[in-house]
Amino acid sequence: MTRAVNAGVDAIAPREETIGYLVWDARRAYSRDFAEQLRAHGLGIAAFSILRILWEEDGLTQAQIAQRARMSGPTIVAVVAQLEKQGLTRRLADPADQRKRLIHLRPRARRLADSILPLARAINDRALEGFTPAESQMFMEFLRRMRGNFLDPAVVRED
């Protein structure tokens, strides 16, 4: 007979019945599959996140990217350096403030969007397979609300 680790706890819910485990495990599976597809293009998840932001709005500072990606400054610095080394981005002086550097996409990164964004759509479609459109929208709203329960917009968090 085995005893529960927390003997003082009356009942421990099975992992499959906890939000934390299910969200973690779904994210892990989603990320693993998407990361594998991105590797074929020489990218990782963090690099994709930064490119995705720049595809929406090119010419941002590293601080702006960090805020939008909810990643720490040092992580952004390392990933932007890698993207530069791959010839996907470049840093240019901000015309409004020469002390700041703006991260801009190079043409190769713009072209890469044509290959990568369909992969992102496909992995999202796979994740929502079997959901009705109404369930998909509801699920997205539930995730946003859950994230909002933990998110302090003034704090940049490492993903």
C-alpha positions, 0 to 999 in steps of 0.5 A: 500500500502506498501513501500519498506524499501529502498525507494531510491532504484528503484527496489529490486530484489526478493530473488529468483532472487539473488545469495546470497539468492539462494546459502544460501538457497541451502547450508542450505538445503544441510547442514540440510539433511547431518547433519541429516544423520551424527547425526545418527553416532554421528557427526556434519558437522564440525567433518565430515569436520575434519575427511574428511581431515584426511581421505585424509591425517592423522597426521596433526597439528591443524593449518594445519587442520584449513587451509584446513577446512577454520575454525578458530583455536578455532573451530578446537580445540573444534571439535578435543577435541570432536573427541578425547572424542569420541575415533575417534582421538588422538594427538601424538607428531610430531617426527620432532618437539616435541613441535607440536602435530599431530592429528591422526585417531584411527581405529574406525574413519578409519572404520567410513569412510566406512559408512560416505563417501557413505552418502557424495556421496549420498548427492552430487548426490542428489544435482546434480540430474537432471544435466547432467555430463557436467552441474555438472562439469560446476556448480562445476567450477562456485562455485569454481570461485565464492568462489575464488572471496571472498577467500583470501588464507592467511586468515582462515575463519570460515565456 
